Amino acid sequence: MIKKYLEKFRIPGFRNPKPVVSVVRLSGIIADRSSFGRPGLSASGLVNLLENAFSISNLKAVALCINSPGGSPVQSSLIGKRIRTLANEKNIPVIAFTEDVAASGGYWLACAADEIYANESSIIGSIGVISSGFGFQDAIKKLGVERRIHTAGDMKSTLDPFVPEKPEDVERLLELQKDIFEIFTDMVKERRKGKLKAPESELFSGAFWTGSRALQLGLIDGLGELTDVMQQRFGHDVKFKPVEQQQSWLKQKLGISSSSSKFKSNENMIFSIINNVLLSIEERSFWSKFGL
């Protein structure tokens, strides 16, 4: 009698709550650019977002929506390790869904997931290391600018963009790239253990492929879209919970960032403008490599 009475007041779904999948969007260049006031995927910038993604009630999985051409190997590694730490602590599976591109550092992030899905036309791979910069030695000559630099330490001015490139500097850079490349490839081999279906010479050449070809190579686990895959796994009543970065009230209402303060000195403003132009060129080069 009492049971029937209580049934009248039972809240629908209270005893059997719907499964929840948190959705984290990782989109853009991987770099810590907070000092320039420009967006970028960084470990410090994502710490709260990732914590929130793994702290939702009745959570069944965390879905990563990745659209990144890569960037900093350090930030890629830090973000990936943080994702794995939370996944292991919470015992929650992580599933990556790549969009236009998950290349280089973007693929590094995808490998932090337990499974990787992509669209047939997604760009996947580019497992390698690249370093780029600018040489201004001829430009400053034309402008009549004299370069003055004083160092304590023979290698302190390595790869100075205002002097001609030195062979010994390039050799040192290649040594560093080799070390980072080994870290990158070791991570891929560990995370994709038993799944890779092509020689390392092909997979780790820096080449990139469509999602369809990446599936054949074992770089991803399947072709599919987030909603369909998650509904097949957890049922059609699964709830998707987007987790977004929280902004301060001032930024939300006025669109003001600390880097846009009108109290900056003229020198800092000029420096900021130059760096933002160079960063924009760099960002464009990252995306254009993949036809985007």
Residue frames relative to the residue before (quaternion, step in Angstrom):
aa qw qx qy qz dx dy dz
M 1.0000 0.0000 0.0000 0.0000 0.00 0.00 0.00
I 0.6745 0.4891 -0.2843 0.4744 3.56 0.92 -0.98
K 0.6334 0.5494 -0.3230 0.4389 3.56 1.05 -0.87
K 0.6589 0.5007 -0.3077 0.4695 3.58 0.96 -0.86
Y 0.6296 0.5391 -0.3270 0.4539 3.58 1.09 -0.75
L 0.6861 0.4895 -0.2828 0.4579 3.56 0.93 -0.93
E 0.5799 0.6031 -0.3647 0.4085 3.57 1.15 -0.66
K 0.6058 0.5761 -0.3541 0.4192 3.59 1.13 -0.64
F 0.7536 0.3842 -0.1960 0.4961 3.56 1.12 -0.69
R 0.4203 0.7131 -0.4659 0.3127 3.57 1.27 0.15
I 0.3852 -0.7207 0.5347 0.2149 3.55 -0.88 1.01
P 0.4861 -0.6789 0.4556 0.3086 3.62 -0.70 1.02
G 0.8233 0.2234 -0.1781 0.4904 3.54 -0.90 0.94
F 0.4850 0.6848 -0.4379 0.3225 3.60 1.25 -0.13
R 0.7182 0.4257 -0.2498 0.4906 3.56 0.94 -0.88
N 0.7829 0.1851 -0.0890 0.5873 3.56 1.11 -0.67
P 0.0845 -0.8325 0.5464 0.0341 3.59 0.40 1.20
K 0.5565 -0.6224 0.4430 0.3266 3.52 -1.15 0.69
P 0.5267 -0.6226 0.4664 0.3428 3.60 -1.05 0.67
V 0.2122 -0.7902 0.5690 0.0823 3.55 -1.05 0.81
V 0.0998 -0.7514 0.6500 0.0552 3.54 -1.12 0.82
S 0.2527 -0.7547 0.5831 0.1631 3.59 -0.68 1.03
V 0.2208 -0.7854 0.5726 0.0811 3.55 -1.02 0.89
V 0.0712 -0.8002 0.5954 -0.0126 3.56 -0.64 1.18
R 0.2173 -0.7812 0.5735 0.1162 3.58 -0.73 1.05
L 0.0585 -0.7704 0.6349 -0.0068 3.55 -0.81 1.12
S 0.1824 0.8117 -0.5164 0.2028 3.54 0.09 1.33
G 0.7120 0.4491 -0.3376 0.4212 3.56 -0.93 0.92
I 0.7092 -0.4147 0.3555 0.4458 3.51 -1.40 -0.16
I 0.3538 -0.7187 0.5563 0.2209 3.58 -1.02 0.79
A 0.3987 0.6873 -0.5086 0.3316 3.58 -0.34 1.25
D 0.3739 -0.6843 0.5721 0.2543 3.54 -1.18 0.59
R 0.0913 0.8302 -0.5366 0.1206 3.56 -0.12 1.32
S 0.2292 0.8153 -0.5051 0.1662 3.56 1.18 0.53
S 0.6377 0.5466 -0.3382 0.4244 3.59 1.05 -0.69
F 0.7099 0.4111 -0.2551 0.5118 3.59 1.22 -0.43
G 0.4578 -0.7079 0.4355 0.3156 3.58 1.27 -0.03
R 0.5487 0.6005 -0.3999 0.4224 3.58 1.19 0.47
P 0.5475 -0.6321 0.4297 0.3406 3.59 -1.05 0.69
G 0.1851 0.7533 -0.6177 0.1295 3.52 -1.18 0.64
L 0.4603 -0.6613 0.5125 0.2970 3.55 -1.14 0.61
S 0.1278 0.7910 -0.5856 0.1230 3.57 -0.60 1.13
A 0.6382 -0.5448 0.3850 0.3844 3.56 -1.22 0.53
S 0.6860 0.4789 -0.2930 0.4627 3.60 0.88 -0.91
G 0.6793 0.5034 -0.2942 0.4456 3.58 1.03 -0.76
L 0.7324 0.4199 -0.2258 0.4861 3.59 1.19 -0.51
V 0.4140 0.7562 -0.4522 0.2285 3.60 1.23 -0.20
N 0.7113 0.4368 -0.2694 0.4802 3.60 0.81 -0.94
L 0.6264 0.5506 -0.3352 0.4383 3.57 1.00 -0.81
L 0.6839 0.4740 -0.2877 0.4742 3.59 0.90 -0.89
E 0.6152 0.5396 -0.3456 0.4594 3.58 1.02 -0.75
N 0.6703 0.4971 -0.2930 0.4666 3.57 0.93 -0.90
A 0.6364 0.5578 -0.3288 0.4191 3.57 0.99 -0.83
F 0.7400 0.3917 -0.2131 0.5035 3.58 1.07 -0.72
S 0.6663 0.5233 -0.2909 0.4445 3.61 1.25 0.04
I 0.4386 0.7057 -0.4454 0.3335 3.59 1.25 0.31
S 0.5315 -0.6478 0.4479 0.3118 3.58 -1.02 0.82
N 0.8491 0.1218 -0.1340 0.4963 3.54 -1.15 0.79
L 0.2520 0.8008 -0.4997 0.2133 3.56 1.16 0.69
K 0.1902 -0.7955 0.5699 0.0785 3.55 -0.90 1.00
A 0.7942 -0.0818 0.0753 0.5974 3.59 1.13 -0.60
V 0.2912 -0.6991 0.6175 0.2126 3.52 -1.35 0.37
A 0.1749 -0.7867 0.5874 0.0741 3.57 -0.77 1.08
L 0.1822 -0.7712 0.6032 0.0910 3.56 -0.87 1.01
C 0.1601 -0.7631 0.6207 0.0816 3.58 -0.73 1.08
I 0.0557 -0.8533 0.5173 -0.0338 3.55 -0.18 1.31
N 0.1190 0.7512 -0.6420 0.0966 3.53 -0.97 0.97
S 0.3795 0.7276 -0.4691 0.3262 3.55 0.27 1.29
P 0.3423 -0.7410 0.5426 0.1983 3.59 -0.99 0.87
G 0.6774 -0.4879 0.2863 0.4702 3.58 1.28 0.07
G 0.0535 0.7866 -0.6140 0.0374 3.52 -1.29 -0.43
S 0.8524 -0.1062 0.1020 0.5017 3.55 -0.96 -0.92
P 0.3867 -0.7176 0.5234 0.2483 3.62 -0.76 0.95
V 0.6115 0.5517 -0.3544 0.4428 3.58 1.08 -0.64
Q 0.6889 0.4603 -0.2857 0.4816 3.59 0.84 -0.95
S 0.6034 0.5512 -0.3542 0.4546 3.59 1.06 -0.71
S 0.6741 0.4975 -0.2838 0.4664 3.55 0.92 -0.94
L 0.6724 0.5040 -0.3013 0.4506 3.59 0.88 -0.92
I 0.6573 0.4975 -0.3085 0.4746 3.59 0.95 -0.86
G 0.6629 0.5174 -0.3024 0.4488 3.56 0.91 -0.94
K 0.6666 0.4982 -0.3003 0.4660 3.58 0.94 -0.87
R 0.6387 0.5224 -0.3325 0.4568 3.58 1.02 -0.75
I 0.6257 0.5318 -0.3279 0.4671 3.58 1.01 -0.79
R 0.6806 0.4841 -0.2923 0.4659 3.59 0.90 -0.94
T 0.6258 0.5398 -0.3439 0.4457 3.60 0.98 -0.76
L 0.6859 0.4724 -0.2835 0.4754 3.59 0.88 -0.93
A 0.6360 0.5367 -0.3290 0.4464 3.57 0.99 -0.82
N 0.6874 0.4722 -0.2789 0.4762 3.58 0.96 -0.84
E 0.6461 0.5248 -0.3182 0.4537 3.58 1.00 -0.82
K 0.7636 0.3710 -0.1822 0.4961 3.57 0.90 -0.96
N 0.3117 -0.7656 0.4950 0.2678 3.57 1.30 -0.28
I 0.4243 0.6810 -0.4592 0.3812 3.55 0.98 1.02
P 0.4012 -0.7129 0.5117 0.2626 3.62 -0.81 0.89
V 0.2142 -0.7564 0.6074 0.1141 3.54 -1.16 0.71
I 0.0570 -0.7999 0.5973 -0.0106 3.56 -0.83 1.03
A 0.2302 -0.7909 0.5570 0.1061 3.57 -0.75 1.08
F 0.1008 -0.7578 0.6433 0.0410 3.52 -1.14 0.83
T 0.1924 -0.8011 0.5579 0.1001 3.55 -0.42 1.21
E 0.3076 -0.7418 0.5704 0.1724 3.54 -1.10 0.76
D 0.8396 0.0276 -0.0126 0.5424 3.64 -0.56 -1.05
V 0.8215 -0.0836 0.1172 0.5518 3.55 0.77 -1.01
A 0.0284 0.7235 -0.6897 -0.0004 3.53 -1.20 0.76
A 0.2186 0.8021 -0.5070 0.2278 3.53 0.29 1.32
S 0.8214 0.1448 -0.1460 0.5320 3.53 -1.18 0.65
G 0.8372 0.0091 0.0165 0.5465 3.61 -0.57 -1.09
G 0.5862 0.5696 -0.3649 0.4459 3.57 1.17 -0.53
Y 0.6596 0.4656 -0.3056 0.5048 3.57 1.07 -0.71
W 0.5535 0.5886 -0.3800 0.4503 3.58 1.15 -0.59
L 0.6643 0.4910 -0.2986 0.4780 3.59 0.94 -0.90
A 0.6340 0.5390 -0.3298 0.4458 3.58 0.98 -0.84
C 0.6551 0.5276 -0.3067 0.4454 3.57 1.05 -0.78
A 0.5408 0.5960 -0.4113 0.4279 3.59 1.23 -0.16
A 0.6177 0.5390 -0.3375 0.4627 3.58 1.25 -0.35
D 0.5559 -0.5975 0.4661 0.3416 3.54 -1.31 0.37
E 0.7772 0.0771 -0.0428 0.6231 3.56 1.22 -0.56
I 0.1858 -0.7769 0.5941 0.0942 3.55 -1.17 0.66
Y 0.0524 -0.7767 0.6276 0.0056 3.56 -0.90 1.02
A 0.0565 -0.7995 0.5979 0.0097 3.55 -1.15 0.63
N 0.5249 -0.5597 0.5213 0.3734 3.51 -1.38 0.12
E 0.6505 -0.5286 0.3662 0.4042 3.58 -1.16 0.52
S 0.7647 0.3694 -0.1857 0.4942 3.58 1.05 -0.77
S 0.3810 0.7150 -0.4990 0.3076 3.60 1.21 0.16
I 0.3615 -0.6972 0.5723 0.2361 3.55 -1.22 0.55
I 0.0218 -0.8189 0.5697 -0.0659 3.56 -0.62 1.21
G 0.6959 0.5086 -0.3488 0.3680 3.56 -1.12 0.66
S 0.4928 0.6565 -0.5043 0.2681 3.54 -0.89 -1.05
I 0.1994 0.7964 -0.5371 0.1934 3.55 0.92 0.98
G 0.4702 0.6309 -0.4728 0.3966 3.52 -0.14 1.33
V 0.4025 -0.6879 0.5485 0.2530 3.56 -1.32 -0.14
I 0.0158 -0.7967 0.6036 -0.0258 3.55 -0.93 0.93
S 0.0947 -0.7649 0.6345 0.0581 3.53 -1.17 0.66
S 0.0017 0.8075 -0.5889 0.0329 3.55 -0.85 0.95
G 0.0425 0.7968 -0.6013 0.0418 3.52 -1.19 0.48
F 0.4462 -0.6664 0.5234 0.2878 3.56 -1.29 -0.30
G 0.2262 -0.7541 0.5982 0.1492 3.54 -1.17 0.61
F 0.1059 -0.8401 0.5319 0.0072 3.58 -0.56 1.17
Q 0.3387 0.7868 -0.4796 0.1903 3.62 1.23 0.15
D 0.6847 0.4592 -0.2938 0.4837 3.60 1.01 -0.74
A 0.6221 0.5633 -0.3416 0.4230 3.56 1.05 -0.73
I 0.6990 0.4615 -0.3003 0.4563 3.59 0.85 -0.88
K 0.5812 0.5635 -0.3798 0.4477 3.58 1.17 -0.46
K 0.6661 0.5011 -0.2941 0.4677 3.55 0.95 -0.90
L 0.6899 0.4635 -0.2727 0.4845 3.56 1.10 -0.69
G 0.4506 -0.7035 0.4427 0.3256 3.58 1.27 -0.17
V 0.4340 0.6902 -0.4622 0.3488 3.57 1.16 0.63
E 0.2581 -0.7586 0.5819 0.1393 3.55 -0.92 0.94
R 0.3168 -0.7570 0.5474 0.1644 3.58 -0.78 1.08
R 0.0094 -0.7889 0.6141 -0.0219 3.60 -0.78 1.04
I 0.1524 0.7842 -0.5846 0.1416 3.56 -0.68 1.09
H 0.0707 -0.7873 0.6124 -0.0074 3.55 -0.96 0.96
T 0.0201 -0.8236 0.5661 -0.0284 3.59 -0.77 1.00
A 0.2193 -0.6864 0.6664 0.1915 3.52 -1.39 0.32
G 0.6876 0.3434 -0.2821 0.5742 3.55 -0.11 1.31
D 0.4682 -0.7383 0.4123 0.2564 3.56 -0.53 1.21
M 0.7758 0.3594 -0.1771 0.4874 3.58 1.03 -0.76
K 0.3700 0.7654 -0.4688 0.2399 3.58 1.25 0.19
S 0.7474 0.3685 -0.2175 0.5083 3.62 1.06 -0.58
T 0.1899 0.8172 -0.5199 0.1607 3.56 1.18 0.59
L 0.8585 0.0483 -0.0788 0.5044 3.59 -1.00 0.96
D 0.1485 0.7850 -0.5742 0.1791 3.55 0.97 0.90
P 0.3860 -0.7638 0.4630 0.2307 3.65 -0.57 1.07
F 0.6709 0.5073 -0.3013 0.4492 3.59 1.24 -0.20
V 0.6961 0.3507 -0.2777 0.5616 3.58 1.28 0.24
P 0.6378 -0.5248 0.3785 0.4177 3.63 -1.14 0.44
E 0.5593 -0.6241 0.4366 0.3272 3.56 -1.09 0.76
K 0.2615 -0.7690 0.5682 0.1319 3.57 -1.00 0.91
P 0.5581 -0.6306 0.4198 0.3386 3.62 -0.93 0.85
E 0.6601 0.5140 -0.3195 0.4450 3.60 0.96 -0.80
D 0.6117 0.5367 -0.3445 0.4680 3.58 1.15 -0.60
V 0.6517 0.5127 -0.3031 0.4696 3.57 0.98 -0.88
E 0.6334 0.5350 -0.3266 0.4537 3.57 1.00 -0.84
R 0.6532 0.5073 -0.3077 0.4705 3.57 0.96 -0.85
L 0.6404 0.5236 -0.3213 0.4609 3.57 0.98 -0.83
L 0.6540 0.5174 -0.3140 0.4540 3.60 0.95 -0.85
E 0.6090 0.5404 -0.3484 0.4644 3.59 1.10 -0.64
L 0.6526 0.5037 -0.3064 0.4760 3.56 0.97 -0.85
Q 0.6488 0.5228 -0.3164 0.4534 3.56 0.95 -0.88
K 0.6232 0.5464 -0.3387 0.4454 3.58 1.01 -0.77
D 0.6529 0.5123 -0.3130 0.4618 3.58 0.95 -0.87
I 0.6734 0.4863 -0.2941 0.4728 3.59 0.92 -0.93
F 0.6199 0.5563 -0.3313 0.4432 3.57 1.04 -0.82
E 0.6573 0.5069 -0.3073 0.4653 3.59 0.96 -0.85
I 0.6277 0.5227 -0.3320 0.4718 3.59 1.03 -0.76
F 0.6507 0.5247 -0.3006 0.4592 3.57 0.97 -0.95
T 0.7251 0.4459 -0.2612 0.4551 3.57 0.71 -1.07
D 0.6092 0.5427 -0.3527 0.4583 3.60 1.06 -0.66
M 0.6375 0.5240 -0.3222 0.4638 3.56 1.03 -0.81
V 0.6600 0.5041 -0.3140 0.4601 3.59 0.90 -0.90
K 0.6618 0.5069 -0.3082 0.4583 3.59 0.92 -0.89
E 0.6545 0.5038 -0.3135 0.4685 3.59 1.04 -0.72
R 0.7273 0.4454 -0.2472 0.4600 3.57 0.81 -1.02
R 0.7536 0.3255 -0.1862 0.5398 3.62 1.14 -0.62
K 0.1996 0.8264 -0.5030 0.1556 3.55 1.20 0.54
G 0.8279 0.1775 -0.1655 0.5056 3.54 -0.84 1.05
K 0.6764 0.4971 -0.2873 0.4614 3.59 1.27 -0.05
L 0.5995 0.5861 -0.3631 0.4065 3.60 1.13 -0.58
K 0.1480 -0.8379 0.5253 0.0084 3.56 -0.83 1.06
A 0.6897 0.3959 -0.2901 0.5323 3.57 1.12 0.59
P 0.6375 -0.5277 0.3829 0.4105 3.61 -1.18 0.40
E 0.5984 -0.5787 0.4201 0.3613 3.57 -1.14 0.66
S 0.6025 0.5806 -0.3538 0.4180 3.58 1.07 -0.71
E 0.6838 0.4460 -0.2754 0.5076 3.58 1.15 -0.57
L 0.6981 0.4931 -0.2772 0.4389 3.57 0.83 -1.01
F 0.7907 0.3158 -0.1365 0.5064 3.58 0.97 -0.91
S 0.3809 0.7394 -0.4647 0.3037 3.56 1.12 0.72
G 0.5478 -0.5875 0.4123 0.4298 3.58 1.25 -0.27
A 0.4867 0.6613 -0.4349 0.3697 3.59 1.29 -0.02
F 0.1704 -0.7680 0.6054 0.1210 3.55 -1.27 0.36
W 0.2089 -0.7995 0.5615 0.0435 3.53 -1.18 0.72
T 0.5860 -0.5206 0.4622 0.4146 3.55 -1.33 0.08
G 0.6785 -0.4850 0.3576 0.4201 3.55 -1.27 0.27
S 0.6282 0.5496 -0.3327 0.4389 3.57 1.00 -0.81
R 0.6937 0.4520 -0.2711 0.4908 3.57 0.91 -0.92
A 0.6189 0.5539 -0.3400 0.4411 3.59 1.05 -0.75
L 0.6061 0.5421 -0.3454 0.4685 3.58 1.12 -0.65
Q 0.6595 0.5057 -0.3031 0.4663 3.58 0.95 -0.85
L 0.6921 0.4726 -0.2664 0.4760 3.58 1.10 -0.71
G 0.4886 -0.6818 0.4157 0.3517 3.58 1.28 -0.26
L 0.4320 0.7059 -0.4585 0.3237 3.57 1.23 0.31
I 0.7615 0.1711 -0.1234 0.6128 3.59 1.25 -0.40
D 0.5105 -0.6783 0.4525 0.2730 3.57 -1.29 0.33
G 0.8175 -0.1033 0.0791 0.5611 3.57 1.16 -0.37
L 0.4203 -0.6435 0.5688 0.2928 3.51 -1.39 0.14
G 0.3818 0.7284 -0.4962 0.2784 3.55 -0.71 0.99
E 0.4134 -0.6890 0.5513 0.2245 3.50 -1.37 0.40
L 0.6914 -0.5435 0.2952 0.3734 3.52 -1.09 0.86
T 0.7100 0.4761 -0.2848 0.4337 3.60 0.63 -1.09
D 0.6805 0.4960 -0.2952 0.4514 3.57 0.83 -0.97
V 0.6792 0.4972 -0.2968 0.4511 3.57 0.84 -0.98
M 0.6938 0.4782 -0.2812 0.4592 3.58 0.88 -0.92
Q 0.6456 0.5063 -0.3254 0.4700 3.60 1.04 -0.71
Q 0.6259 0.5227 -0.3371 0.4706 3.58 1.05 -0.70
R 0.7159 0.4613 -0.2503 0.4605 3.57 1.04 -0.75
F 0.8270 0.2268 -0.0809 0.5081 3.57 0.87 -0.94
G 0.6234 -0.5510 0.3406 0.4379 3.59 1.26 0.05
H 0.6119 -0.6015 0.3846 0.3405 3.55 -1.22 0.52
D 0.6457 0.5065 -0.3383 0.4605 3.61 1.22 -0.19
V 0.3600 0.7391 -0.4985 0.2750 3.61 1.23 0.21
K 0.2825 -0.7565 0.5716 0.1457 3.57 -1.03 0.86
F 0.2464 -0.7630 0.5823 0.1345 3.55 -0.97 0.92
K 0.1174 -0.8074 0.5780 0.0177 3.54 -0.77 1.07
P 0.2238 -0.7809 0.5673 0.1352 3.62 -0.21 1.21
V 0.1626 -0.7672 0.6153 0.0794 3.56 -0.96 0.91
E 0.0450 -0.8327 0.5507 -0.0350 3.54 -0.56 1.19
Q 0.5956 -0.5691 0.4395 0.3582 3.51 -1.28 0.49
Q 0.3396 -0.7444 0.5415 0.1930 3.56 -0.89 0.96
Q 0.1888 -0.7713 0.5994 0.1008 3.55 -0.97 0.93
S 0.5876 -0.5642 0.4370 0.3815 3.53 -1.23 0.43
W 0.6607 -0.5101 0.3719 0.4061 3.58 -1.24 0.45
L 0.6519 0.5343 -0.3201 0.4326 3.59 0.96 -0.88
K 0.6734 0.4889 -0.2954 0.4693 3.58 0.97 -0.90
Q 0.6495 0.5292 -0.3185 0.4434 3.56 1.00 -0.83
K 0.7477 0.4246 -0.2223 0.4596 3.58 0.86 -0.96
L 0.8197 0.2607 -0.1031 0.4994 3.54 0.91 -0.91
G 0.3872 -0.7381 0.4733 0.2851 3.57 1.24 -0.24
I 0.4329 0.7021 -0.4504 0.3417 3.55 1.14 0.66
S 0.1117 -0.7661 0.6289 0.0711 3.54 -0.98 0.84
S 0.6430 -0.5508 0.3651 0.3872 3.54 -1.19 0.52
S 0.6545 0.5366 -0.3123 0.4314 3.58 1.12 -0.60
S 0.6879 0.4847 -0.2861 0.4582 3.60 1.23 -0.29
S 0.2937 0.7913 -0.4949 0.2066 3.57 1.23 0.32
K 0.4437 -0.7107 0.4835 0.2536 3.57 -0.95 0.90
F 0.6099 0.5745 -0.3449 0.4232 3.55 1.30 -0.17
K 0.3921 0.7123 -0.4889 0.3160 3.58 1.24 0.21
S 0.5005 -0.6256 0.4986 0.3310 3.53 -1.16 0.58
N 0.6452 -0.5267 0.3822 0.4002 3.54 -1.23 0.43
E 0.6286 0.5444 -0.3335 0.4441 3.57 1.04 -0.82
N 0.6784 0.4860 -0.2905 0.4682 3.57 0.90 -0.91
M 0.6245 0.5401 -0.3368 0.4526 3.55 1.07 -0.74
I 0.6566 0.4996 -0.3072 0.4742 3.58 0.93 -0.89
F 0.6452 0.5193 -0.3134 0.4646 3.58 0.95 -0.90
S 0.6621 0.5121 -0.3005 0.4573 3.56 0.97 -0.90
I 0.6439 0.5253 -0.3190 0.4558 3.60 0.98 -0.86
I 0.6588 0.5110 -0.3081 0.4582 3.59 0.90 -0.94
N 0.6860 0.4844 -0.2857 0.4616 3.56 0.89 -0.94
N 0.6435 0.5159 -0.3274 0.4611 3.58 1.02 -0.73
V 0.6180 0.5284 -0.3436 0.4700 3.59 1.06 -0.70
L 0.6782 0.4861 -0.2876 0.4701 3.58 0.91 -0.93
L 0.6452 0.5114 -0.3208 0.4683 3.57 1.02 -0.77
S 0.6292 0.5313 -0.3342 0.4585 3.58 1.04 -0.74
I 0.6376 0.5105 -0.3182 0.4813 3.57 1.03 -0.83
E 0.6528 0.5174 -0.3108 0.4578 3.57 0.96 -0.89
E 0.6500 0.5156 -0.3119 0.4630 3.58 0.93 -0.90
R 0.6532 0.5213 -0.3106 0.4528 3.55 0.93 -0.93
S 0.6522 0.5166 -0.3141 0.4573 3.58 1.03 -0.81
F 0.6011 0.5599 -0.3549 0.4464 3.59 1.07 -0.69
W 0.7309 0.4311 -0.2400 0.4716 3.58 0.79 -1.06
S 0.6674 0.5336 -0.3192 0.4099 3.60 0.88 -0.90
K 0.5363 0.6305 -0.3999 0.3937 3.58 1.17 -0.50
F 0.7543 0.3517 -0.1795 0.5245 3.56 1.13 -0.71
G 0.5955 -0.6189 0.3411 0.3821 3.56 1.24 0.48
L 0.5684 0.6037 -0.3735 0.4159 3.58 1.20 0.50
